[in-house]
Structures are given as C-alpha cells and as structure tokens.
Amino acid sequence: MRDALRDLVVQGLGMRVAGEADDLRALEPLARSLRPDLVIVAWDLVSGGAAAALSAVRRSCGGRIVVLGPRPEMRSEALAAGGDAYISMVDAPDVVAASLRPAWTGRLLSHDATHHRPDAGGDARTNEPGELP
C-alpha cells in the first residue's frame, strides 16, 4: 500500500516524498525536521488517541494532515479527530488523487472531494475511473 501511494503521489501528482516513518514516535521528529506541507498518516498509527496524536503531528510539521484509513465510513471520525482530509485504502487511485491534491495545495473542498472536484470553470464534475484530477 505504501509503495502504491508513493507512486501516485510522486508520478501522478508531481509531489515529492520528503520522508517516511513506521510509527508515531519516528513521525513527530521527522516532521519537525522536514516541515512538510502535507503529511499522510495511517489511521492505525493514531487510532488509540487520534485527536492528541494528530494534534502532535500538526504541531511538529505545521502542514496539512491527510488520514489514510481502512474504510470510507471512518472519514467523519478521522476528520473529527483533526485530519484535514481522509482517504481510504479501498479508494480508487483517482479518488485518492482527488482528495490529496486539494489538501496539498491548501484548497480543501467543502464538499466530498472523493467524488467531485472543481474544474477550470469552477463547476464540480465527477471523475471518470482511472482519471487523475
């Protein structure tokens, strides 16, 4: 999963991966030293005390936090805990891209970014399967 997400972020969205951590203890000092614009945090790293953990990550990096979780229905819980956006491990690559791009650029959408995105004219449209936004 990590390799696929890294490929999508780098090749599909043109972002740069600054670092990776296997646990929360390693993530906080890494985020503090790298100060990334966007951190993708696996839900299983923070689920025990999500709000406190996400708050600590935010203090460490100052950037936006996207929570990666196992199921789409966990979205509201992850956002309530302090995530800026949520992606699910079962989401198609185009859905993940549609969620990551606005989180990365700071243009978080008020509607569900997993299904729509603004196009050049400002109207929302549905992504076709396999299409990157």
N, CA, C and O of each residue as an XYZ file, in Angstrom:
532
protein
N       0.821     -1.197      0.000
C       0.000      0.000      0.000
C       0.860      1.253      0.000
O       0.571      2.212     -0.716
N       1.910      1.245      0.800
C       2.789      2.419      0.878
C       3.460      2.686     -0.463
O       3.571      3.838     -0.883
N       3.907      1.637     -1.133
C       4.548      1.807     -2.442
C       3.580      2.381     -3.467
O       3.947      3.271     -4.234
N       2.355      1.884     -3.488
C       1.349      2.379     -4.438
C       1.022      3.843     -4.160
O       0.894      4.638     -5.091
N       0.888      4.200     -2.898
C       0.588      5.577     -2.538
C       1.757      6.491     -2.915
O       1.548      7.586     -3.435
N       2.973      6.045     -2.654
C       4.157      6.818     -3.016
C       4.198      7.049     -4.530
O       4.465      8.166     -4.973
N       3.936      6.006     -5.327
C       3.928      6.148     -6.784
C       2.881      7.154     -7.241
O       3.153      7.982     -8.110
N       1.689      7.088     -6.663
C       0.631      8.023     -7.022
C       1.026      9.454     -6.678
O       0.835     10.364     -7.483
N       1.573      9.651     -5.491
C       1.955     10.981     -5.039
C       3.056     11.562     -5.930
O       2.981     12.723     -6.333
N       4.055     10.773     -6.231
C       5.199     11.267     -6.999
C       4.888     11.331     -8.490
O       5.028     12.386     -9.109
N       4.473     10.227     -9.062
C       4.281     10.162    -10.506
C       2.953     10.766    -10.957
O       2.895     11.443    -11.984
N       1.900     10.526    -10.201
C       0.594     11.011    -10.617
C       0.319     12.460    -10.283
O      -0.362     13.155    -11.037
N       0.846     12.925     -9.153
C       0.545     14.281     -8.693
C       1.743     15.219     -8.729
O       1.589     16.422     -8.517
N       2.926     14.693     -8.992
C       4.108     15.540     -9.076
C       4.598     16.076     -7.741
O       5.318     17.073     -7.696
N       4.211     15.421     -6.654
C       4.679     15.826     -5.328
C       6.014     15.139     -5.046
O       6.422     14.232     -5.772
N       6.676     15.574     -4.005
C       7.927     14.955     -3.593
C       7.727     14.341     -2.212
O       7.186     14.982     -1.311
N       8.165     13.105     -2.054
C       8.113     12.448     -0.754
C       9.383     12.833     -0.006
O      10.488     12.495     -0.430
N       9.221     13.537      1.101
C      10.369     14.022      1.864
C      10.848     13.011      2.885
O      12.019     13.030      3.266
N       9.968     12.126      3.339
C      10.356     11.146      4.338
C       9.222     10.202      4.643
O       8.072     10.458      4.284
N       9.545      9.108      5.307
C       8.563      8.103      5.714
C       8.910      7.625      7.113
O      10.081      7.532      7.481
N       7.879      7.323      7.885
C       8.072      6.833      9.246
C       7.164      5.634      9.466
O       6.046      5.583      8.953
N       7.656      4.678     10.230
C       6.891      3.463     10.508
C       6.025      3.554     11.757
O       5.139      2.722     11.956
N       6.267      4.547     12.594
C       5.456      4.693     13.790
C       5.405      6.156     14.206
O       6.158      6.986     13.698
N       4.516      6.456     15.127
C       4.298      7.827     15.557
C       5.527      8.427     16.235
O       5.812      9.615     16.082
N       6.247      7.605     16.977
C       7.465      8.109     17.650
C       8.482      8.610     16.636
O       9.184      9.587     16.897
N       8.571      7.958     15.487
C       9.506      8.388     14.449
C       8.942      9.532     13.611
O       9.696     10.354     13.088
N       7.616      9.583     13.484
C       6.986     10.600     12.642
C       7.164     12.008     13.192
O       7.502     12.923     12.441
N       6.947     12.192     14.465
C       6.997     13.536     15.033
C       8.352     14.226     14.844
O       8.372     15.360     14.365
N       9.489     13.604     15.195
C      10.761     14.294     14.963
C      11.078     14.463     13.474
O      11.708     15.444     13.080
N      10.644     13.513     12.655
C      10.866     13.624     11.213
C      10.083     14.812     10.654
O      10.617     15.603      9.876
N       8.830     14.931     11.048
C       8.001     16.052     10.598
C       8.563     17.382     11.099
O       8.538     18.381     10.380
N       9.066     17.391     12.318
C       9.644     18.612     12.887
C      10.875     19.047     12.089
O      11.071     20.241     11.860
N      11.696     18.102     11.671
C      12.912     18.465     10.936
C      12.639     18.781      9.465
O      13.299     19.651      8.895
N      11.684     18.095      8.842
C      11.406     18.305      7.419
C      10.389     19.410      7.152
O      10.431     20.048      6.100
N       9.468     19.643      8.101
C       8.405     20.637      7.966
C       7.649     20.494      6.635
O       7.577     21.447      5.859
N       7.091     19.314      6.372
C       6.399     19.097      5.099
C       5.084     19.879      5.017
O       4.474     20.215      6.032
N       4.670     20.155      3.784
C       3.397     20.831      3.548
C       2.221     19.898      3.796
O       1.126     20.346      4.134
N       2.454     18.597      3.625
C       1.402     17.601      3.729
C       1.961     16.338      4.363
O       3.037     15.869      3.991
N       1.223     15.789      5.323
C       1.597     14.532      5.968
C       0.430     13.572      5.794
O      -0.714     13.909      6.099
N       0.727     12.377      5.303
C      -0.281     11.328      5.221
C      -0.013     10.387      6.382
O       1.061      9.793      6.480
N      -0.999     10.256      7.261
C      -0.850      9.464      8.478
C      -1.803      8.275      8.419
O      -3.005      8.443      8.208
N      -1.265      7.082      8.606
C      -2.103      5.882      8.657
C      -2.919      5.891      9.944
O      -2.386      6.132     11.027
N      -4.212      5.628      9.815
C      -5.121      5.636     10.961
C      -4.646      4.708     12.069
O      -4.785      5.030     13.249
N      -4.090      3.563     11.702
C      -3.656      2.625     12.734
C      -2.507      3.168     13.582
O      -2.261      2.655     14.674
N      -1.800      4.191     13.106
C      -0.747      4.813     13.917
C      -1.325      5.703     15.010
O      -0.701      5.903     16.052
N      -2.525      6.239     14.766
C      -3.075      7.233     15.691
C      -4.395      6.830     16.332
O      -4.898      7.561     17.186
N      -4.969      5.704     15.956
C      -6.339      5.375     16.344
C      -6.574      5.288     17.853
O      -7.694      5.530     18.302
N      -5.573      4.956     18.635
C      -5.755      4.851     20.079
C      -6.070      6.182     20.733
O      -6.910      6.241     21.631
N      -5.433      7.226     20.315
C      -5.669      8.578     20.817
C      -5.543      9.539     19.654
O      -4.643     10.379     19.621
N      -6.448      9.411     18.702
C      -6.327     10.098     17.419
C      -6.216     11.615     17.538
O      -5.340     12.220     16.920
N      -7.080     12.227     18.311
C      -7.070     13.688     18.395
C      -5.736     14.200     18.939
O      -5.166     15.144     18.392
N      -5.241     13.592     20.000
C      -3.960     14.010     20.572
C      -2.808     13.736     19.613
O      -1.909     14.563     19.464
N      -2.834     12.588     18.970
C      -1.763     12.225     18.044
C      -1.730     13.151     16.831
O      -0.662     13.617     16.433
N      -2.894     13.419     16.243
C      -2.929     14.309     15.079
C      -2.550     15.730     15.462
O      -1.912     16.431     14.676
N      -2.929     16.160     16.645
C      -2.532     17.475     17.130
C      -1.013     17.561     17.285
O      -0.409     18.575     16.937
N      -0.401     16.503     17.803
C       1.058     16.475     17.960
C       1.755     16.500     16.607
O       2.772     17.175     16.445
N       1.219     15.777     15.642
C       1.809     15.784     14.291
C       1.680     17.182     13.692
O       2.631     17.688     13.097
N       0.527     17.803     13.841
C       0.328     19.155     13.301
C       1.306     20.142     13.931
O       1.884     20.972     13.230
N       1.493     20.059     15.239
C       2.469     20.941     15.903
C       3.867     20.691     15.374
O       4.660     21.626     15.259
N       4.183     19.442     15.050
C       5.519     19.096     14.571
C       5.796     19.629     13.178
O       6.903     20.090     12.897
N       4.797     19.570     12.298
C       5.059     19.927     10.909
C       4.441     21.249     10.489
O       5.001     21.949      9.645
N       3.301     21.604     11.060
C       2.631     22.828     10.660
C       1.851     22.704      9.363
O       1.163     23.644      8.965
N       1.944     21.560      8.697
C       1.267     21.372      7.418
C      -0.082     20.711      7.564
O      -0.596     20.540      8.670
N      -0.640     20.346      6.446
C      -1.940     19.675      6.403
C      -1.760     18.181      6.666
O      -0.719     17.599      6.358
N      -2.794     17.579      7.240
C      -2.745     16.158      7.578
C      -3.862     15.425      6.855
O      -5.036     15.776      6.965
N      -3.469     14.399      6.113
C      -4.423     13.514      5.463
C      -4.342     12.181      6.182
O      -3.260     11.615      6.337
N      -5.481     11.684      6.617
C      -5.536     10.409      7.314
C      -5.855      9.319      6.299
O      -6.795      9.445      5.514
N      -5.068      8.253      6.322
C      -5.284      7.078      5.486
C      -5.865      5.990      6.361
O      -5.217      5.515      7.294
N      -7.095      5.594      6.055
C      -7.770      4.601      6.877
C      -8.244      3.402      6.085
O      -8.183      3.392      4.855
N      -8.719      2.390      6.797
C      -9.090      1.144      6.147
C     -10.430      1.171      5.411
O     -10.627      0.417      4.459
N     -11.364      2.045      5.852
C     -12.722      2.016      5.269
C     -13.251      3.434      5.070
O     -12.965      4.315      5.880
N     -14.017      3.667      4.006
C     -14.575      5.004      3.759
C     -15.449      5.529      4.895
O     -15.479      6.736      5.134
N     -16.151      4.658      5.590
C     -17.057      5.127      6.647
C     -16.338      5.677      7.878
O     -16.994      6.178      8.791
N     -15.023      5.596      7.926
C     -14.252      6.151      9.043
C     -13.914      7.624      8.815
O     -13.314      8.266      9.677
N     -14.295      8.154      7.660
C     -13.976      9.525      7.272
C     -14.368     10.544      8.351
O     -13.533     11.349      8.763
N     -15.617     10.521      8.811
C     -16.068     11.536      9.769
C     -15.291     11.444     11.082
O     -14.995     12.470     11.695
N     -14.966     10.257     11.509
C     -14.186     10.078     12.743
C     -12.782     10.668     12.592
O     -12.286     11.337     13.499
N     -12.144     10.421     11.447
C     -10.794     10.939     11.210
C     -10.796     12.461     11.096
O      -9.890     13.117     11.609
N     -11.788     13.025     10.440
C     -11.878     14.475     10.316
C     -12.185     15.113     11.665
O     -11.643     16.170     11.988
N     -13.045     14.482     12.451
C     -13.361     14.991     13.787
C     -12.137     14.957     14.700
O     -12.014     15.780     15.607
N     -11.239     14.015     14.463
C     -10.026     13.892     15.280
C      -8.965     14.916     14.887
O      -7.962     15.068     15.585
N      -9.183     15.625     13.766
C      -8.234     16.674     13.391
C      -7.595     16.518     12.031
O      -6.757     17.339     11.659
N      -7.955     15.498     11.273
C      -7.428     15.372      9.920
C      -8.035     16.426      9.013
O      -9.190     16.812      9.193
N      -7.271     16.892      8.043
C      -7.771     17.864      7.076
C      -8.516     17.170      5.935
O      -9.400     17.758      5.311
N      -8.156     15.933      5.675
C      -8.794     15.145      4.619
C      -8.635     13.680      4.993
O      -7.856     13.326      5.878
N      -9.388     12.837      4.301
C      -9.360     11.401      4.568
C      -9.356     10.643      3.255
O     -10.100     10.970      2.331
N      -8.512      9.629      3.182
C      -8.522      8.702      2.060
C      -8.609      7.292      2.625
O      -8.106      7.005      3.711
N      -9.254      6.430      1.869
C      -9.437      5.055      2.312
C      -8.557      4.129      1.490
O      -8.285      4.390      0.319
N      -8.122      3.062      2.104
C      -7.296      2.068      1.411
C      -8.050      1.377      0.289
O      -7.433      0.757     -0.577
N      -9.370      1.472      0.290
C     -10.143      0.845     -0.770
C     -10.527      1.836     -1.869
O     -11.172      1.451     -2.844
N     -10.142      3.097     -1.726
C     -10.435      4.093     -2.752
C      -9.610      3.833     -4.008
O      -8.460      3.401     -3.931
N     -10.203      4.096     -5.144
C      -9.506      4.003     -6.425
C      -8.464      5.119     -6.509
O      -8.619      6.152     -5.858
N      -7.405      4.927     -7.300
C      -6.360      5.951     -7.407
C      -6.878      7.339     -7.768
O      -6.361      8.331     -7.254
N      -7.882      7.439     -8.636
C      -8.400      8.765     -8.994
C      -9.100      9.431     -7.816
O      -9.076     10.656     -7.694
N      -9.713      8.648     -6.961
C     -10.377      9.184     -5.775
C      -9.321      9.668     -4.778
O      -9.477     10.732     -4.180
N      -8.258      8.902     -4.598
C      -7.165      9.301     -3.707
C      -6.541     10.594     -4.220
O      -6.300     11.516     -3.442
N      -6.279     10.668     -5.516
C      -5.690     11.873     -6.106
C      -6.596     13.083     -5.912
O      -6.123     14.179     -5.614
N      -7.894     12.881     -6.081
C      -8.850     13.981     -5.910
C      -8.877     14.486     -4.475
O      -9.192     15.653     -4.242
N      -8.556     13.641     -3.520
C      -8.509     14.045     -2.112
C      -7.173     14.673     -1.741
O      -7.128     15.601     -0.934
N      -6.088     14.177     -2.322
C      -4.759     14.668     -1.961
C      -4.430     16.020     -2.580
O      -3.835     16.872     -1.919
N      -4.803     16.226     -3.821
C      -4.431     17.482     -4.486
C      -4.941     18.701     -3.735
O      -4.148     19.605     -3.474
N      -6.231     18.781     -3.368
C      -6.663     19.975     -2.632
C      -6.031     20.083     -1.245
O      -5.787     21.191     -0.766
N      -5.764     18.960     -0.601
C      -5.115     19.004      0.708
C      -3.700     19.549      0.579
O      -3.240     20.309      1.431
N      -3.015     19.161     -0.485
C      -1.637     19.594     -0.706
C      -1.569     21.071     -1.048
O      -0.696     21.785     -0.554
N      -2.477     21.534     -1.884
C      -2.439     22.925     -2.327
C      -3.104     23.870     -1.342
O      -3.022     25.089     -1.494
N      -3.765     23.310     -0.328
C      -4.410     24.154      0.656
C      -5.809     24.590      0.255
O      -6.420     25.419      0.929
N      -6.320     24.039     -0.834
C      -7.667     24.376     -1.293
C      -8.610     23.246     -0.944
O      -9.182     22.615     -1.833
N      -8.778     22.986      0.331
C      -9.672     21.920      0.749
C     -11.082     22.250      0.323
O     -11.540     23.384      0.470
N     -11.764     21.263     -0.202
C     -13.102     21.466     -0.722
C     -14.130     21.302      0.386
O     -13.946     20.501      1.302
N     -15.201     22.056      0.299
C     -16.232     21.957      1.322
C     -17.127     20.750      1.098
O     -17.765     20.270      2.035
N     -17.184     20.247     -0.145
C     -17.983     19.057     -0.419
C     -17.081     17.827     -0.414
O     -15.871     17.952     -0.221
N     -17.638     16.673     -0.618
C     -16.895     15.420     -0.560
C     -15.937     15.309     -1.737
O     -16.357     14.994     -2.850
N     -14.653     15.564     -1.503
C     -13.647     15.563     -2.570
C     -13.394     14.175     -3.131
O     -12.687     14.037     -4.129
N     -13.949     13.155     -2.518
C     -13.727     11.819     -3.049
C     -14.615     11.538     -4.252
O     -14.439     10.517     -4.917
N     -15.570     12.426     -4.547
C     -16.451     12.190     -5.680
C     -16.468     13.315     -6.701
O     -16.769     13.073     -7.870
N     -16.154     14.535     -6.295
C     -16.198     15.672     -7.201
C     -14.966     16.531     -7.015
O     -14.282     16.464     -5.994
N     -14.706     17.325     -8.008
C     -13.650     18.310     -7.889
C     -14.014     19.502     -8.748
O     -14.769     19.345     -9.707
N     -13.503     20.699     -8.440
C     -13.795     21.826     -9.301
C     -12.987     21.701    -10.581
O     -11.816     21.324    -10.548
N     -13.609     22.017    -11.705
C     -12.845     22.042    -12.950
C     -12.426     23.477    -13.218
O     -12.607     24.348    -12.368
N     -11.868     23.726    -14.391
C     -11.346     25.050    -14.695
C     -12.411     26.129    -14.592
O     -12.091     27.278    -14.285
N     -13.674     25.786    -14.842
C     -14.740     26.763    -14.776
C     -15.338     26.919    -13.395
O     -16.218     27.759    -13.207
N     -14.899     26.151    -12.435
C     -15.396     26.252    -11.074
C     -16.570     25.343    -10.784
O     -17.029     25.291     -9.643
N     -17.076     24.620    -11.782
C     -18.180     23.690    -11.561
C     -17.633     22.364    -11.084
O     -16.511     21.993    -11.429
N     -18.411     21.645    -10.296
C     -17.999     20.317     -9.834
C     -18.316     19.300    -10.912
O     -19.345     19.403    -11.579
N     -17.451     18.326    -11.090
C     -17.717     17.259    -12.043
C     -17.235     15.963    -11.442
O     -16.391     15.962    -10.546
N     -17.766     14.857    -11.930
C     -17.392     13.545    -11.427
C     -16.181     13.047    -12.192
O     -16.126     13.147    -13.418
N     -15.207     12.507    -11.464
C     -14.041     11.908    -12.116
C     -14.409     10.581    -12.724
O     -15.157      9.804    -12.130
N     -13.897     10.319    -13.891
C     -14.070      9.031    -14.521
C     -13.091      8.058    -13.897
O     -12.035      8.476    -13.424
N     -13.416      6.739    -13.880
C     -12.482      5.758    -13.317
C     -11.122      5.845    -14.000
O     -11.032      5.880    -15.227
N     -10.077      5.878    -13.197
C      -8.712      5.921    -13.712
C      -8.235      7.303    -14.080
O      -7.070      7.456    -14.447
N      -9.081      8.326    -14.002
C      -8.715      9.678    -14.379
C      -8.118     10.398    -13.190
O      -8.673     10.353    -12.092
N      -6.998     11.058    -13.397
C      -6.423     11.893    -12.344
C      -7.013     13.277    -12.472
O      -7.209     13.754    -13.590
N      -7.300     13.930    -11.378
C      -7.880     15.273    -11.450
C      -6.857     16.285    -11.955
O      -7.170     17.469    -12.081
